[in-house]
Amino acid sequence: MPEVKQERTSWRDEGLSKRHRLWGWDCPAIDIDFLLIEYNQGKAYALVEYKNEHAPTQHTVFDGRRNKSYEALIGLGNAANVAVIGCRYADDYSWYKPVPLNEKAQEFLPKGGIKMSEQDWIRTLHRISGIEKKEE
């Protein structure tokens, strides 16, 4: 069986990103680092943009105005009635720091975010999804 070629860092996305920039200011887009749709039984309950602890800081507000890229992501989450969360995580997955980006997410997370263990993050995701994880 032939070996599957591994993705080269940014190779495919970088070309499209550069091409898209040629389309001009009136056609904005965002390249999200690692956006996951968290779902349960086919029903989405959260959009989570995961960022490694060493990634540049997420800026949802610039000069007192909401970042338009995040405004678009939040608008999408609001339209779907799902939580929108920016979540940093440690290289070794020992901690996660989810920050709520819309009101739905604020129902489950403190406004400024809080570092939590991986198990606490999993429990939070289960709470947001409406399921209770059975203790094993």
C-alpha positions in Angstrom: 0.0 0.0 0.0 1.4 3.4 -0.9 2.5 5.7 1.9 0.3 8.8 2.5 2.4 12.0 2.1 2.5 14.1 5.3 1.2 17.6 5.2 4.0 20.2 5.1 3.6 23.0 7.5 1.3 25.7 6.0 2.2 24.6 2.4 -1.4 24.3 1.1 -3.1 26.9 3.2 -0.3 29.5 2.7 -0.8 29.6 -1.0 -4.6 30.0 -0.8 -4.1 32.6 2.0 -1.8 34.6 -0.2 -4.1 34.3 -3.2 -7.2 35.3 -1.2 -5.3 38.5 -0.1 -5.1 39.5 -3.7 -8.9 39.7 -3.8 -8.8 42.9 -1.8 -10.0 44.5 1.4 -13.7 44.0 0.5 -13.3 40.2 0.7 -12.0 39.6 4.2 -11.5 36.1 5.7 -9.8 34.6 8.8 -7.5 31.6 8.9 -8.4 30.1 12.2 -5.6 28.1 14.0 -7.6 25.0 15.0 -11.3 25.5 15.1 -13.4 22.6 16.3 -17.1 22.1 16.3 -17.8 20.4 19.6 -21.0 18.3 19.2 -23.0 15.5 20.7 -25.2 13.1 18.8 -25.0 15.3 15.6 -25.9 18.5 17.4 -23.3 21.3 17.7 -23.0 22.9 21.1 -19.7 24.9 20.8 -17.2 26.4 18.5 -13.8 26.3 20.1 -10.7 27.9 18.7 -7.8 26.1 20.3 -4.4 27.8 20.5 -1.2 26.4 21.8 0.3 28.2 24.8 3.1 29.5 22.5 0.8 30.9 19.8 0.4 34.7 19.6 -2.2 36.2 22.0 -5.8 36.2 20.8 -7.0 39.8 20.5 -10.8 39.9 20.4 -10.8 43.7 20.8 -8.5 46.3 19.2 -8.7 50.0 20.2 -12.0 49.4 22.0 -13.6 47.8 19.0 -14.3 44.2 18.5 -11.9 42.4 16.1 -14.0 41.8 12.9 -12.7 38.3 12.5 -13.9 37.3 16.0 -17.1 39.3 15.4 -17.8 37.0 12.4 -17.1 33.9 14.5 -19.2 35.1 17.3 -22.0 36.0 14.9 -21.9 32.5 13.5 -22.1 30.9 17.0 -24.9 33.2 18.0 -26.9 32.4 14.9 -26.4 28.7 15.7 -27.1 29.3 19.4 -23.9 27.6 20.5 -21.1 28.6 22.8 -18.0 30.3 21.2 -14.8 29.8 23.1 -11.1 30.7 22.7 -9.1 28.0 24.5 -5.4 28.0 25.1 -3.7 24.8 26.1 -0.4 23.6 27.4 2.1 21.8 25.3 1.8 18.8 27.6 -2.0 19.2 27.8 -1.7 19.7 31.6 -3.9 22.8 31.5 -6.5 24.5 29.4 -7.7 28.1 29.6 -11.1 28.6 27.9 -12.3 32.1 27.5 -16.0 32.7 26.6 -16.4 34.8 23.5 -20.2 35.0 23.5 -23.1 35.1 26.0 -23.9 31.4 25.6 -20.3 30.5 26.6 -20.5 32.9 29.6 -23.3 30.7 31.0 -20.6 28.0 31.6 -17.3 29.9 32.0 -16.0 32.9 33.9 -15.7 36.0 31.7 -11.9 36.3 31.9 -11.3 32.6 31.6 -9.6 30.4 34.1 -6.9 27.7 33.8 -8.2 24.2 34.5 -6.9 20.7 34.3 -7.7 18.5 31.2 -10.3 16.6 33.2 -12.0 19.8 34.3 -12.1 21.0 30.7 -13.6 17.7 29.6 -16.2 18.0 32.4 -17.0 21.6 31.3 -17.5 20.4 27.7 -19.8 17.7 28.9 -21.8 20.3 30.9 -22.0 22.6 27.9 -23.2 19.7 25.7 -25.9 18.8 28.3 -24.6 15.3 28.9 -23.4 14.0 32.2 -20.3 11.8 32.0 -20.8 8.6 34.0 -18.1 8.1 36.6 -16.1 4.9 35.8 
